[in-house]
Amino acid sequence: MRLHSDSASSASARRWGVLALSLFALLAAAGCTTFARAVKEGDTLTTQRQWAQAEAAYQRALAAEPGDSEVKVKLRDMRRAWSAELCEAAVQKRSQADLAGATPLLVRALELDEDNAQARTLLEQTLESRVAVAQKALKEDKLQEARAEFDAVLAVNPQQAQALKGVTSVRAAFARRWFTNAKRLEEEGKLGNALMSYLRADQELAGATPARERAALVRRKLQDEVAFMVVAAPPEDKASAPDVLQRLAPGRLAAMLPQQVPIRVITTEAPKDHEGVRLGLALERVLPVKSVEQAQKNTRYVVTNKAVPNPRRFELETALLTQERKLEEVEKKLGGVLRDYLRRQDELVQAREVAGRCRDRERKACLTALSECNSAIGRGKPGEIPKECDPSRCNPQCQQEEDAYARRAQGAVELEQRLEGAQEGAEAQRREVQRGRDAWYREPLTVEEPVYADYPYDVELHRLSLTSTVTERLVDLSKDAHAGSPHTGDYVAQHEDSSNKAYDKVGVLADPVQLRSEAELRVESGDKAMESIASRVMERFDTYRQRRVEDARRGMVRASAEDVVETAVRALLLTADAPPQDILLPLTRARGLDNPQALFGE
């Protein structure tokens, strides 16, 4: 039976080996076929001078056999031939004065063969010729054409010195052209367009022209032209309070208004046809009021201490009871494991005895068989094996008992491990219980707790307030000075503080009065009045500049038109603190500015 099984497994192994060998041979044949086909195709295409297809075929061959040196040599030779052909085509282009067409051919030739000295020399000559063409165009003031040629040369060789110098010359020429155009526009009174042209000239090449300085002057003229004028007369002092009146001076108003936008605070008459307001201020009165109020406060202080049950002891007792209950459960579990272990030990002893008796019977039976065999050999003929000598009579007959004994032994080992774990857990829980008892016994039964009481004491609340009454009159410059309605407001500055004497027995310290001085409050009151006036001036200014912004928005469909640029630039200068992007971005894009914030001098 065993021989038949070995022969069957050997035959199966031979079949699988033959199958694997066939599969390997098939894959190898397929690989060789793909490689050979690609090489043959590359050779044919090279002969036909179809260079791109030949290169692709050789690449496929190297993908199948990456280390084949013969294919690498063929690919290198093919690329050299292709490079030579491109070089010849570039020579023909140069003979036709087509330098732009020859340049990419020579670049590709060098990519295919870095050692092609002819292509390298021709490329250098071609680039020099293109630089000469660009310089000629620059002299003829064909700036776009010159810049395109210089950029093409730098795209091939970024370190070409003459091309780099030529680009700088082109930028300087563009800057001079924009500067000349800006001067013409400025002379024509088109200051908005002149400002954009000055900024473009400075962007082309900073320092080539004084465009930045001229842009600052034009920007200043435009700001003066659209400035919102605030004609502030000296404030009238009806309260005989020069310190408060000083906080209402025109200079204080100018300091509180935003500095990014053109708001001019002046004390003389405004120019004609200017938007703005006329401001009149009068300090009606300054009324300081000081008051003292009596009040009471409470403070808590410790009267005595009293003994109360220790809450910590209760917490420890609760934790101890929990640990003791857990110990009971652990010991109960330990008892169950111990009973199972003892029962399994009894079963193991019984299984050992059964197996021992079986082995004794087996031994006796075998000895009896041997004795009968010896007797039969003595009685039998020479050369014959009597049936009493059958080896099967001594075969093992206690396998079932031995297996049962082994299973019970393994079960006893597992139970012993469980018993050891349960004993360790019970011992650890006993230690926890003992620690809890020790902590509970060490904790005192009672603790001292403070007894508090409220102690009322007298305090004085000191309050100092100062009220400044200011009358303002805001009138548009286009209207009569007395047309506007006056606005009177009270501006209050106050400070308060409490004081009390010391009460040592309850821990209350003396607190003296620390009020701010009246002079400080007068300054604060005047500043509050000026902040309110500045906010109302800003409301008038916002109304004015919003009209200008709406006018500019209506013309944004023609962002490059000169009249639209004039309106938009003025609107943007009025909104320099928060310029509307729907006007700023289209305008700067139409005039080619990379930095829109340059319009505001940033």
C-alpha positions in Angstrom: 0.0 0.0 0.0 2.8 2.4 0.9 4.7 1.6 -2.4 1.6 2.4 -4.4 1.2 5.8 -2.7 4.9 6.7 -3.3 4.7 5.8 -6.9 1.5 7.9 -7.4 3.0 11.0 -5.7 6.2 10.6 -7.8 4.1 10.5 -11.0 2.2 13.6 -10.0 5.4 15.5 -9.2 6.8 14.6 -12.7 3.6 15.9 -14.4 3.8 19.2 -12.5 7.5 19.6 -13.4 6.9 19.0 -17.1 4.0 21.5 -17.0 6.2 24.2 -15.3 9.1 23.6 -17.7 6.7 24.0 -20.7 5.3 27.2 -19.3 8.7 28.6 -18.7 9.8 27.7 -22.2 6.7 29.3 -23.7 7.2 32.5 -21.9 10.9 32.6 -22.8 10.0 32.0 -26.5 7.4 34.8 -26.4 9.9 37.1 -24.8 12.5 36.3 -27.4 10.0 36.7 -30.2 9.0 40.2 -28.9 12.6 41.3 -28.6 13.7 40.0 -32.0 10.6 41.5 -33.7 11.3 44.9 -32.1 15.0 44.8 -33.1 14.1 43.8 -36.7 11.6 46.6 -36.9 14.1 49.1 -35.6 16.7 48.0 -38.2 14.1 48.3 -41.0 12.9 51.7 -39.9 16.5 52.9 -39.6 17.2 51.9 -43.1 14.1 53.8 -44.2 15.3 56.8 -42.2 12.1 56.9 -40.2 13.9 58.0 -37.1 11.2 58.5 -34.5 9.6 55.1 -35.2 13.0 53.4 -35.2 13.8 54.9 -31.8 10.5 53.7 -30.4 11.1 50.1 -31.7 14.6 50.0 -30.1 13.1 51.3 -26.9 10.6 48.4 -26.9 13.5 46.0 -27.5 15.4 47.4 -24.5 12.2 47.1 -22.4 12.2 43.4 -23.1 16.0 43.0 -22.7 17.3 46.0 -20.7 20.9 44.8 -20.7 21.4 44.1 -24.4 24.5 46.0 -25.5 24.0 45.4 -29.2 20.6 47.2 -29.2 22.1 50.0 -27.2 24.8 50.5 -29.8 22.2 50.4 -32.6 20.1 53.0 -30.8 23.2 55.3 -30.3 24.2 55.0 -34.0 20.6 55.6 -35.1 20.4 58.8 -33.0 23.8 60.0 -34.4 22.5 59.5 -38.0 19.2 61.3 -37.0 21.2 64.2 -35.4 23.3 64.5 -38.6 20.2 64.7 -40.8 18.7 67.4 -38.5 22.0 69.3 -38.7 21.8 69.2 -42.5 18.2 70.5 -42.4 19.3 73.3 -40.1 22.0 74.3 -42.6 19.3 74.6 -45.3 17.1 76.7 -43.0 20.1 79.0 -42.3 20.8 79.3 -46.0 17.1 80.5 -46.4 17.7 83.1 -43.5 15.1 81.1 -41.4 17.0 81.4 -38.1 13.8 80.7 -36.1 13.3 77.5 -38.0 16.9 76.3 -37.6 17.1 76.9 -33.9 14.8 74.0 -32.7 16.4 71.6 -35.3 19.9 72.3 -33.8 18.6 72.0 -30.2 17.0 68.6 -31.1 20.2 67.5 -32.9 22.2 68.2 -29.7 19.6 66.3 -27.6 20.1 63.3 -29.8 23.9 63.5 -29.9 25.8 65.6 -27.4 29.0 65.0 -29.2 27.8 66.5 -32.5 30.4 69.3 -32.8 28.9 70.7 -36.0 25.4 71.1 -34.4 26.9 72.8 -31.4 28.9 75.3 -33.5 25.9 76.0 -35.8 23.7 76.6 -32.8 26.1 79.1 -31.3 26.3 80.9 -34.7 22.5 80.8 -35.0 22.0 82.3 -31.6 24.6 85.0 -32.3 22.8 85.8 -35.6 19.5 86.1 -33.8 21.0 88.4 -31.3 22.3 90.6 -34.2 18.8 90.6 -35.7 17.3 91.7 -32.3 19.9 94.4 -31.9 19.1 95.8 -35.4 15.4 95.7 -34.5 16.1 97.5 -31.3 18.0 100.3 -33.2 15.0 100.6 -35.5 12.7 101.0 -32.4 10.9 97.7 -33.2 10.9 96.8 -29.5 8.4 93.9 -29.6 10.3 92.1 -32.4 13.6 92.7 -30.6 12.2 91.4 -27.3 10.8 88.2 -29.0 14.2 87.4 -30.5 16.1 88.0 -27.3 13.6 85.8 -25.4 14.0 83.0 -28.0 17.8 83.1 -27.5 17.5 83.0 -23.7 15.1 80.1 -23.9 17.9 78.1 -25.5 20.8 79.5 -23.5 19.8 81.5 -20.4 23.4 82.6 -19.8 23.9 84.3 -23.2 25.5 87.6 -22.2 24.5 89.6 -25.3 20.9 88.5 -25.1 20.7 89.4 -21.4 22.2 92.8 -22.1 19.8 93.2 -25.0 16.7 92.4 -22.8 17.8 95.1 -20.4 18.2 97.6 -23.3 14.7 96.7 -24.6 13.2 97.2 -21.1 14.9 100.5 -20.9 13.6 101.5 -24.3 10.1 100.5 -23.3 10.5 102.5 -20.0 11.5 105.6 -22.0 8.6 105.2 -24.4 6.1 105.0 -21.5 7.8 107.9 -19.8 7.5 110.1 -22.9 3.9 109.1 -23.3 3.2 110.0 -19.7 4.8 113.4 -20.1 2.6 114.1 -23.1 -0.5 113.1 -21.2 0.5 115.2 -18.2 1.0 118.2 -20.4 -2.5 117.6 -21.9 -4.0 117.6 -18.4 -4.8 113.9 -18.4 -3.3 113.2 -15.0 -5.0 109.8 -14.4 -3.6 108.4 -17.7 -0.2 110.1 -17.0 0.0 108.4 -13.6 -0.7 104.9 -15.1 1.9 105.5 -17.8 4.5 106.6 -15.2 3.8 103.5 -13.2 4.2 101.3 -16.3 7.5 103.0 -17.1 8.8 102.3 -13.6 7.6 98.7 -13.9 9.5 98.1 -17.1 12.8 99.1 -15.6 13.2 100.9 -12.3 15.7 103.7 -12.4 15.9 104.0 -16.2 13.7 107.1 -16.0 12.6 109.4 -13.2 9.1 107.9 -13.5 8.7 107.0 -9.8 9.3 110.6 -8.7 7.0 112.0 -11.4 4.3 109.5 -10.4 4.5 110.7 -6.8 4.0 114.3 -8.0 1.1 113.4 -10.3 -0.5 111.4 -7.6 -0.2 114.3 -5.2 -1.9 116.6 -7.8 -4.7 114.2 -8.3 -5.2 113.9 -4.6 -5.4 117.7 -4.2 -7.8 117.8 -7.1 -10.3 115.3 -5.6 -9.6 116.1 -2.0 -12.5 116.5 0.4 -12.1 119.9 2.1 -13.0 120.4 5.8 -12.9 124.2 6.4 -12.6 124.3 10.2 -12.9 127.6 11.9 -11.3 128.1 15.4 -13.7 126.8 18.0 -15.6 129.3 20.1 -15.0 129.1 23.9 -18.2 129.9 25.7 -17.2 127.9 28.8 -13.9 129.5 29.5 -12.2 126.1 29.4 -9.0 126.5 27.2 -7.8 123.0 28.1 -11.0 121.3 26.7 -11.0 123.8 23.7 -7.5 122.7 22.8 -8.8 119.2 22.2 -11.3 120.6 19.6 -8.6 122.3 17.5 -8.5 121.6 13.7 -5.2 119.8 14.1 -6.8 117.2 16.4 -9.6 116.6 13.8 -6.9 116.0 11.1 -5.1 113.5 13.3 -8.3 111.5 13.9 -9.3 111.2 10.2 -7.7 108.4 8.1 -4.4 109.4 6.5 -4.7 107.1 3.4 -7.5 109.1 1.8 -7.4 112.8 0.6 -9.2 114.6 3.4 -7.8 118.1 3.9 -8.5 120.0 7.2 -7.9 123.7 6.5 -8.5 126.9 8.4 -8.6 129.2 5.3 -11.2 129.4 2.6 -11.4 126.4 0.3 -10.7 126.6 -3.5 -13.7 126.9 -5.7 -15.6 123.9 -7.1 -14.3 121.6 -4.3 -16.3 119.1 -2.4 -16.3 119.4 1.3 -17.9 120.8 4.4 -17.6 123.9 6.6 -17.2 123.0 10.3 -18.1 125.4 13.1 -17.6 124.4 16.8 -18.7 126.0 20.0 -17.8 124.8 23.5 -21.0 125.7 25.4 -20.1 124.5 28.9 -17.9 122.3 31.0 -19.6 120.9 34.1 -17.6 118.9 36.6 -19.7 117.1 39.2 -18.2 115.4 42.3 -20.3 113.3 44.6 -19.9 111.0 47.6 -22.3 108.2 48.5 -22.5 106.1 51.6 -22.8 102.4 51.2 -22.0 99.1 52.9 -20.1 96.0 51.9 -19.9 92.6 53.5 -16.8 90.5 54.1 -16.7 86.9 55.3 -14.4 86.0 58.2 -13.7 82.9 60.3 -15.6 82.9 63.7 -14.4 79.5 65.0 -13.8 75.9 64.1 -16.0 72.9 64.7 -15.5 69.2 64.5 -17.4 67.4 61.6 -17.3 63.8 60.4 -14.4 63.2 58.2 -15.7 62.8 54.6 -12.5 61.2 53.5 -13.0 58.3 55.9 -16.4 57.7 54.4 -14.8 57.6 50.9 -12.2 55.1 52.2 -14.8 52.9 53.8 -16.8 52.8 50.6 -13.7 51.8 48.6 -12.8 49.1 51.2 -16.3 47.6 51.0 -15.9 47.4 47.2 -12.5 45.7 47.5 -13.8 43.2 50.0 -16.8 42.3 47.7 -14.3 41.9 44.9 -12.1 39.6 47.1 -15.1 37.4 47.9 -15.8 37.0 44.1 -12.1 36.2 43.5 -11.9 33.6 46.3 -15.1 32.0 45.1 -13.6 31.7 41.6 -10.4 30.3 43.1 -12.5 27.6 45.0 -14.2 26.5 41.8 -10.8 26.3 40.0 -9.4 24.3 42.9 -12.3 21.8 42.9 -11.9 21.3 39.1 -8.2 20.7 39.6 -8.7 18.1 42.3 -11.3 16.3 40.3 -9.1 16.2 37.3 -6.2 14.9 39.4 -8.5 12.0 40.5 -9.4 11.3 36.9 -5.7 11.4 36.0 -4.8 8.8 38.7 -7.6 6.5 37.5 -6.5 6.8 33.9 -2.9 6.1 34.9 -4.0 2.9 36.7 -6.2 1.8 33.8 -3.3 2.3 31.4 -0.9 0.5 33.8 -3.2 -2.6 34.1 -3.6 -2.6 30.3 0.2 -2.6 29.8 0.5 -5.5 32.3 -2.1 -7.5 30.4 -0.3 -6.7 27.1 3.1 -7.7 28.5 1.7 -11.0 29.9 0.0 -11.8 26.6 3.2 -11.2 24.7 5.2 -13.4 27.1 2.7 -16.2 26.7 2.9 -15.8 22.9 6.7 -16.0 23.0 6.6 -19.1 25.2 4.1 -20.9 22.9 6.2 -19.8 19.9 9.3 -21.4 21.4 7.4 -24.6 22.2 6.0 -24.8 18.7 9.5 -24.2 17.1 10.8 -27.1 19.1 8.0 -29.4 17.9 7.9 -28.2 14.3 10.0 -29.1 11.3 13.2 -27.1 10.4 12.6 -24.1 8.1 8.9 -23.8 9.0 7.4 -20.9 11.0 4.6 -22.1 13.2 1.4 -20.1 13.4 2.0 -19.5 17.1 4.9 -17.2 16.1 2.6 -14.6 14.5 4.1 -11.1 15.3 0.6 -9.6 15.5 0.2 -11.3 18.9 2.7 -8.8 20.4 1.2 -5.7 18.7 0.2 -2.8 21.0 -3.3 -3.2 22.4 -3.5 -0.2 24.8 -3.6 2.7 22.4 -7.0 3.9 23.5 -6.1 3.8 27.2 -2.8 5.6 26.4 -4.6 8.4 24.5 -7.1 8.9 27.3 -4.3 9.1 29.8 -2.5 11.8 27.6 -5.6 13.9 27.2 -6.3 13.9 31.0 -2.6 14.8 31.7 -2.9 17.8 29.3 -6.1 18.9 30.9 -4.5 18.7 34.3 -1.6 20.9 33.2 -4.0 23.6 31.9 -6.0 23.5 35.1 -2.8 23.8 37.1 -2.0 27.0 35.2 -5.5 28.4 35.8 -5.1 27.6 39.4 -1.8 29.4 39.7 -3.3 32.5 38.0 -6.4 32.4 40.3 -4.1 32.2 43.4 -2.0 35.1 42.2 -5.1 37.2 41.6 -6.5 36.3 45.0 -3.3 37.2 46.7 -3.1 40.6 44.9 -6.7 41.3 45.9 -6.0 40.4 49.6 -3.1 43.0 49.5 -5.5 45.6 48.1 -8.0 44.9 50.9 -5.3 45.2 53.5 -4.1 48.5 52.2 -7.7 49.8 52.2 -8.1 48.7 55.9 -4.8 50.4 56.9 -5.8 53.7 55.1 -9.3 53.6 56.8 -7.8 53.0 60.3 -5.3 55.8 59.8 -7.8 58.4 58.8 -9.2 60.4 61.8 -12.9 60.2 62.6 -13.5 64.0 62.5 -11.9 67.0 61.0 -11.9 70.7 61.9 -14.1 72.9 59.7 -14.1 76.7 59.9 -17.3 78.6 60.7 -17.8 81.8 58.7 -19.9 84.9 59.3 -20.6 88.1 57.3 -19.3 91.4 58.7 -20.9 94.6 57.2 -18.8 97.7 57.1 -19.2 101.2 55.8 -17.7 102.4 52.5 -17.8 105.7 50.7 -18.3 105.8 46.9 -16.6 108.8 45.3 -17.6 109.7 41.8 -16.2 112.5 39.6 -17.9 113.2 36.2 -17.2 115.9 33.7 -19.7 116.8 31.0 -18.6 118.9 28.0 -21.4 120.4 25.9 -20.3 121.0 22.3 -22.4 122.5 19.4 -21.2 121.7 15.9 -22.5 122.9 12.5 -21.6 120.9 9.4 -22.5 122.7 6.1 -21.6 121.8 2.5 -19.2 124.2 0.9 -21.7 124.8 -1.9 -24.4 126.1 0.6 -24.7 129.1 2.8 -22.7 128.9 6.0 -25.8 129.3 8.1 -27.9 126.8 6.2 -27.0 123.7 8.3 -28.8 122.8 11.5 -26.6 122.9 14.6 -26.1 119.7 16.6 -25.4 119.9 20.3 -24.1 116.9 22.2 -23.0 116.1 25.8 -19.8 114.1 26.1 -19.3 112.7 29.6 -16.1 111.4 31.1 -16.3 110.0 34.6 -14.4 107.9 37.1 -15.4 106.4 40.5 -13.6 104.8 43.4 -14.6 103.5 46.8 -12.8 104.0 50.1 -13.1 102.6 53.6 -11.2 102.5 56.9 -9.4 99.4 58.2 -11.1 96.6 60.3 -8.2 94.5 61.5 -10.2 91.8 63.3 -12.0 90.7 60.2 -9.1 91.3 57.8 -10.3 94.4 55.9 -7.5 96.7 54.9 -7.8 100.5 54.6 -8.6 101.7 51.1 -8.0 105.4 50.4 -9.6 107.3 47.5 -7.7 107.2 44.2 -9.8 109.2 41.7 -8.4 110.5 38.4 -7.8 114.2 38.3 -10.2 116.6 36.8 -7.7 117.7 34.2 -7.5 114.1 32.9 -11.3 113.9 32.6 -11.4 117.2 30.8 -8.9 115.9 28.2 -10.9 112.7 27.8 -14.2 114.5 27.4 -12.7 116.8 24.7 -11.4 113.7 22.8 -14.8 112.0 22.9 -16.3 115.1 21.4 -13.7 115.2 18.6 -14.2 111.5 17.9 -17.9 112.0 17.4 -17.3 115.0 15.1 -14.7 113.0 13.1 -17.2 110.2 12.5 -19.8 112.6 11.2 -17.2 114.2 8.8 -16.4 110.7 7.6 -20.1 110.1 6.9 -20.1 113.1 4.5 -16.8 112.0 2.9 -18.2 108.5 2.3 -21.3 109.9 0.6 -19.0 112.0 -1.7 -16.6 109.2 -2.7 -19.4 106.7 -3.2 -20.7 109.0 -6.0 -17.3 109.0 -7.6 -17.1 105.2 -7.3 -20.5 104.7 -9.0 -19.4 106.9 -11.8 -16.2 104.9 -12.3 -18.2 101.6 -12.2 -20.4 102.6 -15.0 -17.4 103.1 -17.3 -15.6 99.8 -16.5 -17.0 98.2 -19.7 -14.3 100.3 -21.5 -11.5 99.9 -18.9 -8.8 101.1 -21.3 -10.5 104.3 -22.5 -8.8 107.5 -21.5 -11.9 109.1 -20.0 -12.7 106.0 -18.0 -9.1 105.8 -16.7 -9.4 109.4 -15.6 -12.6 108.8 -13.6 -11.4 105.4 -12.2 -8.0 106.7 -11.0 -9.7 109.5 -9.1 -12.2 107.2 -7.5 -9.5 104.8 -6.5 -7.4 107.5 -4.8 -10.5 108.5 -2.8 -10.9 104.8 -1.6 -7.2 104.1 -1.0 -8.1 102.7 2.5 -10.3 100.0 0.9 -10.1 100.1 -2.9 -13.0 98.4 -4.8 -11.4 95.4 -6.6 -14.0 95.5 -9.4 -12.4 98.8 -10.5 -8.8 98.3 -9.4 -8.1 95.0 -11.1 -9.6 95.6 -14.5 -7.9 99.0 -14.7 -4.4 97.7 -13.9 -4.9 94.8 -16.2 -5.9 97.1 -19.0 -2.7 99.1 -18.5 -0.4 96.1 -17.9 0.5 96.8 -14.3 1.7 93.7 -12.3 1.3 95.4 -8.9 -2.1 97.1 -8.5 -1.0 98.6 -5.2 1.6 100.7 -7.0 -1.3 103.1 -7.8 -1.3 104.1 -4.2 2.5 104.4 -3.9 3.0 101.0 -2.2 
